[in-house]
């Protein structure tokens, strides 16, 4: 993800942002990649998302920012079969969020700041429940 922040009022008065919201297909048993996206974060913390990935000209004031999310490739194989330790490494490296580790891989990771710990018992229970839903 690329994040940009306006350090002064936008010049010219308005900016146009955009990306193409496409995602790449997975290989068998994998999941599709997340699509590209763009959103604006206002100085007050309000977030404006754009479903099409295209943004009409808008004003960015000092302290506002925008993020461009760049989707990856489609998944390779069953995400529940990926070893939990490798998912933990992906989280630690910043490739996968703690939320995505839980949602997509069935891996429970506890985070305190930038310190991540694998919860083995919770991961086993979560993966059992996710496998039951698939069947």
N, CA, C and O atoms as a DFTB+ gen file, in Angstrom:
540 C
 N C O
     1  1       0.845      -1.156       0.000
     2  2       0.000       0.000       0.000
     3  2       0.897       1.227       0.000
     4  3       1.884       1.289       0.734
     5  1       0.553       2.183      -0.813
     6  2       1.249       3.459      -0.861
     7  2       0.390       4.483      -0.144
     8  3      -0.811       4.567      -0.398
     9  1       0.986       5.265       0.750
    10  2       0.241       6.266       1.506
    11  2       0.877       7.625       1.262
    12  3       2.091       7.790       1.377
    13  1       0.041       8.590       0.925
    14  2       0.497       9.947       0.654
    15  2      -0.246      10.896       1.569
    16  3      -1.430      10.696       1.843
    17  1       0.432      11.925       2.046
    18  2      -0.198      12.908       2.930
    19  2       0.094      14.304       2.406
    20  3       1.232      14.628       2.067
    21  1      -0.949      15.129       2.345
    22  2      -0.802      16.507       1.889
    23  2      -0.136      17.334       2.984
    24  3      -0.629      17.395       4.111
    25  1       0.974      17.963       2.652
    26  2       1.687      18.798       3.619
    27  2       1.254      20.250       3.517
    28  3       1.560      21.065       4.387
    29  1       0.546      20.561       2.454
    30  2       0.006      21.909       2.243
    31  2      -1.276      21.744       1.441
    32  3      -1.507      20.672       0.881
    33  1      -2.112      22.767       1.368
    34  2      -3.322      22.643       0.557
    35  2      -2.978      22.219      -0.867
    36  3      -1.935      22.590      -1.404
    37  1      -3.873      21.435      -1.469
    38  2      -3.635      20.912      -2.815
    39  2      -3.476      22.032      -3.827
    40  3      -4.179      23.040      -3.761
    41  1      -2.569      21.862      -4.746
    42  2      -2.365      22.818      -5.822
    43  2      -2.128      22.006      -7.092
    44  3      -1.131      21.286      -7.140
    45  1      -2.954      22.067      -8.104
    46  2      -4.112      22.938      -8.195
    47  2      -5.163      22.606      -7.146
    48  3      -4.974      21.710      -6.322
    49  1      -6.264      23.331      -7.184
    50  2      -7.294      23.206      -6.155
    51  2      -7.800      21.787      -5.961
    52  3      -8.206      21.431      -4.855
    53  1      -7.787      20.965      -7.010
    54  2      -8.357      19.627      -6.899
    55  2      -7.389      18.596      -7.473
    56  3      -6.585      18.905      -8.353
    57  1      -7.478      17.363      -6.963
    58  2      -6.659      16.267      -7.479
    59  2      -7.582      15.162      -7.976
    60  3      -8.715      15.026      -7.513
    61  1      -7.086      14.382      -8.917
    62  2      -7.821      13.239      -9.421
    63  2      -7.001      11.996      -9.092
    64  3      -5.813      11.926      -9.407
    65  1      -7.640      11.020      -8.460
    66  2      -6.983       9.783      -8.084
    67  2      -7.667       8.642      -8.806
    68  3      -8.822       8.766      -9.215
    69  1      -6.975       7.550      -8.965
    70  2      -7.642       6.412      -9.564
    71  2      -6.746       5.199      -9.669
    72  3      -5.519       5.297      -9.684
    73  1      -7.396       4.057      -9.742
    74  2      -6.735       2.784      -9.959
    75  2      -7.768       1.867     -10.581
    76  3      -8.952       2.204     -10.603
    77  1      -7.363       0.747     -11.074
    78  2      -8.292      -0.203     -11.673
    79  2      -8.584      -1.303     -10.666
    80  3      -7.668      -2.007     -10.241
    81  1      -9.855      -1.466     -10.274
    82  2     -10.179      -2.460      -9.243
    83  2     -10.281      -3.874      -9.816
    84  3     -11.369      -4.446      -9.880
    85  1      -9.155      -4.430     -10.228
    86  2      -9.135      -5.798     -10.744
    87  2      -8.402      -6.694      -9.760
    88  3      -7.571      -6.231      -8.978
    89  1      -8.719      -7.979      -9.806
    90  2      -7.967      -8.925      -8.996
    91  2      -7.586     -10.100      -9.877
    92  3      -8.307     -10.451     -10.810
    93  1      -6.461     -10.696      -9.576
    94  2      -5.977     -11.819     -10.362
    95  2      -6.594     -13.111      -9.864
    96  3      -6.812     -13.271      -8.663
    97  1      -6.881     -14.045     -10.780
    98  2      -7.515     -15.300     -10.371
    99  2      -6.524     -16.215      -9.637
   100  3      -5.313     -16.113      -9.830
   101  1      -7.050     -17.095      -8.806
   102  2      -6.196     -18.030      -8.088
   103  2      -5.939     -19.286      -8.909
   104  3      -6.570     -19.509      -9.942
   105  1      -5.004     -20.102      -8.436
   106  2      -4.845     -21.451      -8.972
   107  2      -5.810     -22.349      -8.184
   108  3      -6.382     -21.895      -7.193
   109  1      -6.003     -23.599      -8.593
   110  2      -6.989     -24.450      -7.914
   111  2      -6.863     -24.431      -6.384
   112  3      -5.768     -24.533      -5.832
   113  1      -8.005     -24.301      -5.726
   114  2      -8.179     -24.276      -4.276
   115  2      -7.644     -23.005      -3.626
   116  3      -7.749     -22.854      -2.408
   117  1      -7.086     -22.104      -4.390
   118  2      -6.642     -20.827      -3.844
   119  2      -7.787     -19.825      -3.849
   120  3      -8.881     -20.129      -4.324
   121  1      -7.542     -18.656      -3.331
   122  2      -8.533     -17.583      -3.321
   123  2      -8.077     -16.484      -4.264
   124  3      -6.882     -16.311      -4.501
   125  1      -9.039     -15.743      -4.798
   126  2      -8.710     -14.617      -5.669
   127  2      -7.980     -13.539      -4.869
   128  3      -8.190     -13.397      -3.664
   129  1      -7.136     -12.798      -5.540
   130  2      -6.425     -11.693      -4.891
   131  2      -7.400     -10.571      -4.579
   132  3      -8.448     -10.454      -5.214
   133  1      -7.054      -9.754      -3.604
   134  2      -7.842      -8.550      -3.346
   135  2      -7.610      -7.571      -4.491
   136  3      -6.511      -7.520      -5.042
   137  1      -8.621      -6.799      -4.855
   138  2      -8.443      -5.853      -5.957
   139  2      -7.649      -4.623      -5.519
   140  3      -7.469      -4.363      -4.329
   141  1      -7.187      -3.886      -6.508
   142  2      -6.571      -2.592      -6.243
   143  2      -7.647      -1.659      -5.682
   144  3      -8.839      -1.884      -5.889
   145  1      -7.229      -0.639      -4.989
   146  2      -8.193       0.306      -4.448
   147  2      -7.529       1.617      -4.083
   148  3      -6.304       1.737      -4.079
   149  1      -8.356       2.589      -3.779
   150  2      -7.870       3.901      -3.358
   151  2      -8.861       4.471      -2.353
   152  3     -10.071       4.298      -2.498
   153  1      -8.344       5.150      -1.335
   154  2      -9.219       5.836      -0.393
   155  2      -8.528       7.077       0.146
   156  3      -7.303       7.194       0.129
   157  1      -9.363       8.009       0.628
   158  2      -8.877       9.275       1.169
   159  2      -9.079       9.252       2.678
   160  3     -10.126       8.825       3.164
   161  1      -8.080       9.711       3.410
   162  2      -8.178       9.847       4.863
   163  2      -8.088      11.336       5.174
   164  3      -7.065      11.977       4.933
   165  1      -9.170      11.867       5.710
   166  2      -9.204      13.290       6.046
   167  2      -8.455      13.536       7.351
   168  3      -8.266      12.622       8.153
   169  1      -8.041      14.756       7.548
   170  2      -7.274      15.151       8.744
   171  2      -7.998      14.750      10.025
   172  3      -7.356      14.431      11.025
   173  1      -9.347      14.763      10.002
   174  2     -10.124      14.411      11.205
   175  2     -10.302      12.904      11.378
   176  3     -10.969      12.458      12.312
   177  1      -9.702      12.116      10.472
   178  2      -9.778      10.659      10.573
   179  2     -10.871      10.027       9.729
   180  3     -10.912       8.804       9.595
   181  1     -11.757      10.831       9.158
   182  2     -12.821      10.290       8.301
   183  2     -12.199       9.644       7.063
   184  3     -11.238      10.169       6.499
   185  1     -12.749       8.509       6.646
   186  2     -12.238       7.777       5.486
   187  2     -13.295       7.803       4.382
   188  3     -14.472       7.543       4.630
   189  1     -12.864       8.118       3.171
   190  2     -13.732       8.105       1.995
   191  2     -13.222       7.027       1.049
   192  3     -12.103       7.111       0.544
   193  1     -14.061       6.003       0.808
   194  2     -13.696       4.916      -0.112
   195  2     -14.426       5.096      -1.429
   196  3     -15.483       5.723      -1.487
   197  1     -13.854       4.539      -2.485
   198  2     -14.398       4.690      -3.823
   199  2     -14.484       3.309      -4.470
   200  3     -13.467       2.725      -4.844
   201  1     -15.703       2.796      -4.598
   202  2     -15.931       1.419      -5.040
   203  2     -15.360       1.122      -6.414
   204  3     -14.908       0.005      -6.663
   205  1     -15.372       2.093      -7.303
   206  2     -14.902       1.841      -8.666
   207  2     -13.400       2.002      -8.811
   208  3     -12.841       1.639      -9.845
   209  1     -12.741       2.534      -7.805
   210  2     -11.316       2.811      -7.913
   211  2     -11.026       4.141      -8.587
   212  3      -9.871       4.555      -8.683
   213  1     -12.060       4.804      -9.049
   214  2     -11.895       6.105      -9.702
   215  2     -12.441       7.192      -8.786
   216  3     -13.468       7.008      -8.132
   217  1     -11.753       8.314      -8.746
   218  2     -12.154       9.408      -7.878
   219  2     -12.290      10.664      -8.730
   220  3     -11.353      11.064      -9.421
   221  1     -13.459      11.275      -8.671
   222  2     -13.633      12.546      -9.362
   223  2     -12.717      13.569      -8.711
   224  3     -12.296      13.383      -7.569
   225  1     -12.405      14.634      -9.411
   226  2     -11.541      15.638      -8.790
   227  2     -12.059      16.036      -7.406
   228  3     -13.245      16.316      -7.233
   229  1     -11.174      16.058      -6.446
   230  2     -11.541      16.438      -5.090
   231  2     -10.418      17.239      -4.472
   232  3      -9.288      17.247      -4.959
   233  1     -10.751      17.901      -3.404
   234  2      -9.778      18.751      -2.718
   235  2      -9.126      17.984      -1.574
   236  3      -9.809      17.347      -0.772
   237  1      -7.814      18.050      -1.509
   238  2      -7.058      17.542      -0.365
   239  2      -6.514      18.742       0.375
   240  3      -5.764      19.538      -0.190
   241  1      -6.882      18.878       1.629
   242  2      -6.385      19.971       2.448
   243  2      -5.169      19.515       3.241
   244  3      -4.879      18.321       3.321
   245  1      -4.477      20.452       3.811
   246  2      -3.315      20.137       4.635
   247  2      -3.717      19.124       5.699
   248  3      -4.706      19.322       6.406
   249  1      -2.949      18.034       5.816
   250  2      -3.241      16.988       6.791
   251  2      -4.089      15.855       6.248
   252  3      -4.155      14.788       6.859
   253  1      -4.748      16.066       5.098
   254  2      -5.475      14.977       4.443
   255  2      -4.468      14.068       3.759
   256  3      -3.323      14.458       3.534
   257  1      -4.889      12.880       3.436
   258  2      -4.011      11.968       2.726
   259  2      -4.812      10.986       1.911
   260  3      -6.040      10.946       1.996
   261  1      -4.114      10.192       1.120
   262  2      -4.789       9.130       0.393
   263  2      -3.880       7.914       0.337
   264  3      -2.657       8.024       0.425
   265  1      -4.499       6.760       0.190
   266  2      -3.762       5.507       0.108
   267  2      -4.146       4.790      -1.168
   268  3      -5.313       4.777      -1.559
   269  1      -3.170       4.200      -1.808
   270  2      -3.386       3.372      -2.983
   271  2      -3.051       1.948      -2.572
   272  3      -1.911       1.641      -2.223
   273  1      -4.060       1.080      -2.618
   274  2      -3.869      -0.325      -2.270
   275  2      -3.610      -1.106      -3.555
   276  3      -4.363      -1.000      -4.522
   277  1      -2.552      -1.878      -3.551
   278  2      -2.160      -2.632      -4.729
   279  2      -2.363      -4.113      -4.434
   280  3      -1.693      -4.680      -3.571
   281  1      -3.293      -4.734      -5.158
   282  2      -3.599      -6.142      -4.952
   283  2      -2.429      -7.019      -5.385
   284  3      -1.628      -6.634      -6.237
   285  1      -2.346      -8.186      -4.790
   286  2      -1.302      -9.142      -5.156
   287  2      -1.828     -10.162      -6.137
   288  3      -2.858      -9.950      -6.777
   289  1      -1.127     -11.255      -6.253
   290  2      -1.558     -12.341      -7.128
   291  2      -2.572     -13.225      -6.436
   292  3      -2.738     -13.159      -5.218
   293  1      -3.248     -14.051      -7.214
   294  2      -4.198     -15.001      -6.660
   295  2      -3.478     -16.042      -5.815
   296  3      -2.279     -16.269      -5.977
   297  1      -4.219     -16.668      -4.916
   298  2      -3.634     -17.643      -3.999
   299  2      -3.201     -18.931      -4.675
   300  3      -3.653     -19.256      -5.773
   301  1      -2.328     -19.652      -4.010
   302  2      -1.808     -20.921      -4.509
   303  2      -2.169     -22.008      -3.509
   304  3      -1.514     -22.136      -2.475
   305  1      -3.183     -22.777      -3.796
   306  2      -3.586     -23.870      -2.914
   307  2      -4.472     -23.410      -1.769
   308  3      -4.780     -22.227      -1.628
   309  1      -4.872     -24.375      -0.962
   310  2      -5.775     -24.139       0.168
   311  2      -5.073     -23.310       1.237
   312  3      -4.058     -23.747       1.779
   313  1      -5.594     -22.114       1.555
   314  2      -4.927     -21.276       2.560
   315  2      -4.880     -21.929       3.942
   316  3      -3.992     -21.622       4.737
   317  1      -5.829     -22.830       4.240
   318  2      -5.814     -23.499       5.545
   319  2      -4.697     -24.530       5.640
   320  3      -4.373     -24.988       6.736
   321  1      -4.102     -24.902       4.506
   322  2      -3.001     -25.864       4.509
   323  2      -1.641     -25.185       4.672
   324  3      -0.633     -25.863       4.873
   325  1      -1.605     -23.863       4.587
   326  2      -0.318     -23.158       4.762
   327  2       0.105     -23.279       6.215
   328  3      -0.685     -22.983       7.112
   329  1       1.330     -23.706       6.464
   330  2       1.791     -23.830       7.845
   331  2       1.645     -22.510       8.612
   332  3       2.007     -21.445       8.114
   333  1       1.112     -22.602       9.823
   334  2       0.849     -21.421      10.648
   335  2       2.118     -20.595      10.875
   336  3       2.056     -19.367      10.932
   337  1       3.256     -21.260      11.004
   338  2       4.517     -20.543      11.228
   339  2       4.875     -19.681      10.027
   340  3       5.454     -18.605      10.184
   341  1       4.534     -20.148       8.823
   342  2       4.812     -19.350       7.621
   343  2       3.869     -18.151       7.546
   344  3       4.266     -17.072       7.106
   345  1       2.615     -18.340       7.976
   346  2       1.684     -17.207       8.021
   347  2       2.179     -16.181       9.040
   348  3       2.117     -14.978       8.789
   349  1       2.668     -16.650      10.181
   350  2       3.243     -15.749      11.184
   351  2       4.399     -14.958      10.584
   352  3       4.518     -13.757      10.822
   353  1       5.244     -15.619       9.814
   354  2       6.367     -14.926       9.164
   355  2       5.850     -13.887       8.169
   356  3       6.413     -12.797       8.064
   357  1       4.779     -14.219       7.439
   358  2       4.187     -13.260       6.497
   359  2       3.654     -12.031       7.229
   360  3       3.793     -10.905       6.751
   361  1       3.040     -12.256       8.400
   362  2       2.525     -11.140       9.202
   363  2       3.686     -10.288       9.704
   364  3       3.649      -9.062       9.601
   365  1       4.701     -10.927      10.239
   366  2       5.867     -10.214      10.771
   367  2       6.550      -9.386       9.682
   368  3       7.075      -8.305       9.950
   369  1       6.537      -9.908       8.445
   370  2       7.174      -9.206       7.319
   371  2       6.286      -8.129       6.718
   372  3       6.734      -7.366       5.862
   373  1       5.030      -8.057       7.154
   374  2       4.126      -7.032       6.647
   375  2       3.380      -7.418       5.382
   376  3       2.719      -6.571       4.781
   377  1       3.468      -8.690       4.956
   378  2       2.768      -9.133       3.747
   379  2       1.303      -9.449       4.018
   380  3       0.468      -9.314       3.124
   381  1       0.983      -9.865       5.229
   382  2      -0.372     -10.267       5.609
   383  2      -0.701      -9.570       6.925
   384  3       0.140      -9.515       7.822
   385  1      -1.911      -9.041       7.047
   386  2      -2.321      -8.412       8.307
   387  2      -2.744      -9.478       9.307
   388  3      -3.025     -10.616       8.929
   389  1      -2.787      -9.110      10.576
   390  2      -3.262     -10.026      11.617
   391  2      -4.700     -10.450      11.308
   392  3      -5.069     -11.608      11.498
   393  1      -5.501      -9.501      10.832
   394  2      -6.903      -9.797      10.501
   395  2      -6.995     -10.785       9.347
   396  3      -7.798     -11.717       9.401
   397  1      -6.183     -10.602       8.295
   398  2      -6.202     -11.511       7.146
   399  2      -5.669     -12.889       7.524
   400  3      -6.130     -13.900       6.995
   401  1      -4.704     -12.932       8.432
   402  2      -4.191     -14.230       8.890
   403  2      -5.322     -15.040       9.506
   404  3      -5.442     -16.239       9.252
   405  1      -6.140     -14.397      10.302
   406  2      -7.280     -15.071      10.948
   407  2      -8.355     -15.417       9.925
   408  3      -8.803     -16.561       9.848
   409  1      -8.767     -14.420       9.138
   410  2      -9.888     -14.582       8.200
   411  2      -9.568     -15.552       7.066
   412  3     -10.383     -16.416       6.744
   413  1      -8.384     -15.415       6.458
   414  2      -8.071     -16.170       5.249
   415  2      -7.306     -17.461       5.497
   416  3      -7.470     -18.433       4.759
   417  1      -6.466     -17.478       6.540
   418  2      -5.613     -18.639       6.790
   419  2      -5.997     -19.414       8.043
   420  3      -5.465     -20.497       8.288
   421  1      -6.915     -18.873       8.839
   422  2      -7.297     -19.548      10.065
   423  2      -6.177     -19.582      11.085
   424  3      -6.051     -20.542      11.846
   425  1      -5.367     -18.542      11.104
   426  2      -4.225     -18.472      12.026
   427  2      -4.460     -17.332      13.015
   428  3      -4.652     -16.179      12.629
   429  1      -4.441     -17.684      14.294
   430  2      -4.643     -16.694      15.364
   431  2      -3.281     -16.168      15.810
   432  3      -2.419     -16.924      16.258
   433  1      -3.116     -14.878      15.678
   434  2      -1.851     -14.232      16.051
   435  2      -2.172     -13.091      16.997
   436  3      -3.044     -12.267      16.717
   437  1      -1.469     -13.044      18.108
   438  2      -1.622     -11.953      19.066
   439  2      -0.541     -10.920      18.774
   440  3       0.630     -11.256      18.597
   441  1      -0.955      -9.661      18.729
   442  2      -0.022      -8.583      18.431
   443  2       0.027      -7.592      19.584
   444  3      -1.002      -7.171      20.112
   445  1       1.251      -7.230      19.963
   446  2       1.481      -6.145      20.911
   447  2       2.492      -5.242      20.223
   448  3       3.687      -5.531      20.172
   449  1       1.972      -4.133      19.692
   450  2       2.830      -3.272      18.882
   451  2       3.256      -4.038      17.641
   452  3       2.409      -4.550      16.909
   453  1       4.568      -4.122      17.394
   454  2       5.093      -4.875      16.243
   455  2       5.639      -6.236      16.670
   456  3       6.449      -6.827      15.956
   457  1       5.206      -6.737      17.825
   458  2       5.617      -8.062      18.296
   459  2       4.438      -9.008      18.099
   460  3       3.346      -8.753      18.606
   461  1       4.654     -10.102      17.362
   462  2       3.593     -11.030      17.010
   463  2       3.886     -12.416      17.575
   464  3       5.011     -12.909      17.493
   465  1       2.848     -13.042      18.154
   466  2       2.993     -14.367      18.746
   467  2       1.876     -15.262      18.217
   468  3       0.704     -14.885      18.236
   469  1       2.246     -16.440      17.749
   470  2       1.292     -17.425      17.256
   471  2       0.561     -18.061      18.431
   472  3       1.193     -18.520      19.383
   473  1      -0.771     -18.091      18.368
   474  2      -1.601     -18.765      19.374
   475  2      -1.971     -20.123      18.786
   476  3      -2.929     -20.234      18.020
   477  1      -1.209     -21.155      19.147
   478  2      -1.353     -22.484      18.550
   479  2      -2.725     -23.081      18.840
   480  3      -3.374     -23.589      17.926
   481  1      -3.179     -23.033      20.079
   482  2      -4.470     -23.636      20.441
   483  2      -5.623     -22.937      19.713
   484  3      -6.522     -23.597      19.193
   485  1      -5.595     -21.618      19.679
   486  2      -6.655     -20.874      18.996
   487  2      -6.614     -21.136      17.493
   488  3      -7.662     -21.201      16.850
   489  1      -5.415     -21.286      16.928
   490  2      -5.277     -21.582      15.501
   491  2      -5.879     -22.941      15.173
   492  3      -6.598     -23.079      14.183
   493  1      -5.592     -23.940      15.990
   494  2      -6.144     -25.281      15.749
   495  2      -7.668     -25.252      15.802
   496  3      -8.325     -25.857      14.955
   497  1      -8.237     -24.559      16.782
   498  2      -9.691     -24.472      16.912
   499  2     -10.299     -23.708      15.736
   500  3     -11.328     -24.113      15.196
   501  1      -9.670     -22.619      15.347
   502  2     -10.168     -21.805      14.248
   503  2     -10.137     -22.584      12.938
   504  3     -11.092     -22.541      12.162
   505  1      -9.049     -23.291      12.693
   506  2      -8.935     -24.068      11.460
   507  2      -9.941     -25.226      11.435
   508  3     -10.483     -25.544      10.377
   509  1     -10.193     -25.850      12.574
   510  2     -11.222     -26.908      12.641
   511  2     -12.573     -26.325      12.251
   512  3     -13.297     -26.909      11.445
   513  1     -12.910     -25.182      12.818
   514  2     -14.213     -24.548      12.545
   515  2     -14.308     -24.144      11.064
   516  3     -15.357     -24.329      10.448
   517  1     -13.244     -23.604      10.493
   518  2     -13.260     -23.189       9.093
   519  2     -13.354     -24.393       8.163
   520  3     -14.032     -24.328       7.137
   521  1     -12.682     -25.491       8.507
   522  2     -12.751     -26.708       7.709
   523  2     -14.158     -27.291       7.740
   524  3     -14.662     -27.761       6.720
   525  1     -14.794     -27.260       8.913
   526  2     -16.171     -27.759       9.033
   527  2     -17.109     -26.956       8.140
   528  3     -18.023     -27.526       7.547
   529  1     -16.903     -25.644       8.031
   530  2     -17.749     -24.791       7.190
   531  2     -17.572     -25.123       5.698
   532  3     -18.521     -25.022       4.920
   533  1     -16.346     -25.521       5.307
   534  2     -16.067     -25.839       3.915
   535  2     -16.758     -27.124       3.484
   536  3     -17.107     -27.273       2.313
   537  1     -16.959     -28.043       4.404
   538  2     -17.500     -29.360       4.058
   539  2     -18.991     -29.372       3.958
   540  3     -19.582     -30.414       3.674
